[in-house]
Amino acid sequence: MSDQSTSLREDRFSPIPRYWLGKERCSPWALAKVTRTDPLTVSLGVPLPMGLSKTPTAGQVIAALKIYIALVAMADDKKQERNVGKHCLRTTYEEIQLYLKLSRAMVCEGLKLLEATDAIERLGYKPLVYRIKGLDPDRADEWKGHVKLPKGHLFGMRRVSSSYPIMLSEYPKRGQTAMNGLVIYLLLLSVCQRDTNVSLISYDRMMERTGLSSKNIRQAIDLLVNHDLISVLRVTNESTLEAFGLPVPAQALKGSPNVYLIKGVKGRRYNERINTLENYAALTANHQATQDFSE
């Protein structure tokens, strides 16, 4: 991938398809759920979902989700488009290993999971050529629109040197909490407001979508905050939403949802306004809005 051809400015974002993020049978959260399959069920010969031949580990799912995010960003590149076509990319195991600091075995397992769950389509081998499914409006069976992936933020280190890995390389490689964190991150991207970096969603809705407990969600969100992927603001009243310039939908405050700020996604109306809790605090002070920050 040519970093020069992708213009890795700070607020650069890439389209990530709703296709995989919104599927009921195959999705990041459906894949994560398989890791919690009862071993007794497997021993009795009950088929695993999505045609998987074995129960993936949390580490393998983490690798898959990291690789998916990286591939989506890599496909958003004029040089890739010229070489292998729109919404496609040409890469190697070594390049993915460099970007994410994963072992070759984990890269292999992660790619297999992404193919099995219908997130990507392999078009070639040596080198690897993939198509990101769900980005082509002409494919009616896949097209569901797209949301923003903060490529500039995630690939920021590569503005310094093309030999550097991407930001996700420092994110944990093992454990249920780390896996849940990436699941929640992709869920927040899928509900992010179109022209802002704001996702408004309640714990109840996250539990419904992911099958995680509130405790697991909280731990996952804490991990995302600690790794500079999101910031969190507690919604306490309508003034908080108004300070963002967001409409107050019916039932918006039911269950006291949180506002999640996706680091690195800056919409047209917010280019120079909000991207961190500190910026938000300054902005809302001007609006004389009240808020309660949650770590």
Secondary structure in CASP SS format (residue, H / E / C, confidence):
PFRMAT SS
TARGET T0000
AUTHOR 0000-0000-0000
METHOD secondary structure of the structure
MODEL  1
M C 1.00
S C 1.00
D H 1.00
Q H 1.00
S H 1.00
T H 1.00
S C 1.00
L C 1.00
R C 1.00
E C 1.00
D C 1.00
R C 1.00
F C 1.00
S E 1.00
P E 1.00
I E 1.00
P E 1.00
R H 1.00
Y H 1.00
W H 1.00
L H 1.00
G C 1.00
K C 1.00
E C 1.00
R C 1.00
C C 1.00
S C 1.00
P H 1.00
W H 1.00
A H 1.00
L H 1.00
A H 1.00
K H 1.00
V H 1.00
T C 1.00
R C 1.00
T C 1.00
D C 1.00
P H 1.00
L H 1.00
T H 1.00
V H 1.00
S H 1.00
L C 1.00
G C 1.00
V C 1.00
P C 1.00
L C 1.00
P H 1.00
M H 1.00
G H 1.00
L C 1.00
S C 1.00
K C 1.00
T C 1.00
P C 1.00
T C 1.00
A H 1.00
G H 1.00
Q H 1.00
V H 1.00
I H 1.00
A H 1.00
A H 1.00
L H 1.00
K H 1.00
I H 1.00
Y H 1.00
I H 1.00
A H 1.00
L H 1.00
V H 1.00
A H 1.00
M H 1.00
A H 1.00
D C 1.00
D C 1.00
K H 1.00
K H 1.00
Q H 1.00
E H 1.00
R H 1.00
N H 1.00
V H 1.00
G C 1.00
K C 1.00
H C 1.00
C E 1.00
L E 1.00
R E 1.00
T E 1.00
T C 1.00
Y H 1.00
E H 1.00
E H 1.00
I H 1.00
Q H 1.00
L H 1.00
Y H 1.00
L H 1.00
K C 1.00
L C 1.00
S C 1.00
R H 1.00
A H 1.00
M H 1.00
V H 1.00
C H 1.00
E H 1.00
G H 1.00
L H 1.00
K H 1.00
L H 1.00
L H 1.00
E H 1.00
A H 1.00
T C 1.00
D C 1.00
A C 1.00
I E 1.00
E E 1.00
R E 1.00
L E 1.00
G E 1.00
Y C 1.00
K C 1.00
P C 1.00
L E 1.00
V E 1.00
Y E 1.00
R E 1.00
I E 1.00
K C 1.00
G C 1.00
L C 1.00
D C 1.00
P C 1.00
D C 1.00
R C 1.00
A C 1.00
D C 1.00
E C 1.00
W C 1.00
K C 1.00
G C 1.00
H E 1.00
V E 1.00
K E 1.00
L E 1.00
P C 1.00
K H 1.00
G H 1.00
H H 1.00
L H 1.00
F C 1.00
G H 1.00
M H 1.00
R H 1.00
R H 1.00
V C 1.00
S C 1.00
S C 1.00
S C 1.00
Y C 1.00
P C 1.00
I C 1.00
M H 1.00
L H 1.00
S H 1.00
E H 1.00
Y C 1.00
P C 1.00
K C 1.00
R C 1.00
G C 1.00
Q H 1.00
T H 1.00
A H 1.00
M H 1.00
N H 1.00
G H 1.00
L H 1.00
V H 1.00
I H 1.00
Y H 1.00
L H 1.00
L H 1.00
L H 1.00
L H 1.00
S H 1.00
V C 1.00
C E 1.00
Q C 1.00
R C 1.00
D C 1.00
T C 1.00
N C 1.00
V E 1.00
S E 1.00
L E 1.00
I E 1.00
S C 1.00
Y H 1.00
D H 1.00
R H 1.00
M H 1.00
M H 1.00
E H 1.00
R H 1.00
T H 1.00
G C 1.00
L C 1.00
S C 1.00
S H 1.00
K H 1.00
N H 1.00
I H 1.00
R H 1.00
Q H 1.00
A H 1.00
I H 1.00
D H 1.00
L H 1.00
L H 1.00
V H 1.00
N H 1.00
H C 1.00
D C 1.00
L C 1.00
I E 1.00
S E 1.00
V E 1.00
L E 1.00
R E 1.00
V C 1.00
T C 1.00
N C 1.00
E H 1.00
S H 1.00
T H 1.00
L H 1.00
E H 1.00
A H 1.00
F H 1.00
G C 1.00
L C 1.00
P C 1.00
V C 1.00
P C 1.00
A C 1.00
Q C 1.00
A C 1.00
L C 1.00
K C 1.00
G C 1.00
S C 1.00
P C 1.00
N E 1.00
V E 1.00
Y E 1.00
L E 1.00
I E 1.00
K C 1.00
G C 1.00
V C 1.00
K C 1.00
G C 1.00
R H 1.00
R H 1.00
Y H 1.00
N C 1.00
E C 1.00
R C 1.00
I C 1.00
N C 1.00
T C 1.00
L H 1.00
E H 1.00
N H 1.00
Y H 1.00
A H 1.00
A H 1.00
L H 1.00
T H 1.00
A H 1.00
N H 1.00
H C 1.00
Q C 1.00
A C 1.00
T C 1.00
Q C 1.00
D E 1.00
F E 1.00
S C 1.00
E C 1.00
END
